[in-house]
Each structure stands twice: as structure tokens, then as C-alpha cells.
Amino acid sequence: MAPRARARQNLQRRAGIVTAAVVLLALIFLLTGHWILFVIFGAAAVATVAAFLQLRKVR
């Protein structure tokens, strides 16, 4: 695998892990009744999912 492709794969993997962590954190806050924290982390989750989807489309 070329160095550029490996670096891109590592970047996508890290972005996916961060996205999953923020979404999971938002869901935990939703289920435990912390509404204000859910709104904050929910907005962050939406932004990270959008960024992750854009990252996957770029070639």
C-alpha cells in the first residue's frame, strides 16, 4: 500500500472512531436524561457525522 493511501486509511479510521465516540456519548446523555448535554453533544455528533461522510467521499 502506498504511503499516501495508508495515511488516508489511518485518517479515516481515526475520524470514524471519534465520530462513533461522540454519537455514543450523545446517546448516553439522551438515555440518562441529561437533556442539555444531549443537545450540546447531539449537535457535535451531527457535525462529526457530516464531516466523516464528506471525508469518505473525497478521493
N, C-alpha and C positions, 0 to 999 in steps of 0.2 A: 504494500500500500504506500502511496506517495506521501511525503511529509505533510503536504497541504491537506490531503484527504484525511489523514489521521488527526490533524489538528482540528479540522472541521467536525469530525466524528466526536472528538472529545468535547468540543464546544456544545454540540447538540446534546450530548449525554448530560453534561452539567446543567444546561438550560432545562432539560427535561426533569432532572432531579429537583431543581429549585422550583419549577412550576408545580410539580406534584406536592412538594412540601407546603407551599403557600396555599394550594387548594385544600389540602388535608387540614391545615391549621384553620382555615375559614370554616370548613365543615364541622370541625370540633367546636369552634365557638358558636356555631349555629345550633348544634345539638345540645350544648350545655346552657344555652340561654343568655349568653353574653352578646346581646344584640349590637351594641355599639362597636365592640371589637370585630364582630362578624361583618358589619358594614365596612369597616376600615380594611380588614383583610380580604373581604369579598371583592372590593374594588381593586386591590392589589392583585388578587387572583385573576380577575378578568384581564388586567393589563399583562400579566405574565403569560397567560394562555395565548393572548393575541400576539405577543412578541415571539413566543415559541412557534406558533403556526407560521408566522412570517419568516422566521429563521429556517424552517424546514423547506419553504418554497424557493429560497434563494439558491442559485446554483453557482 
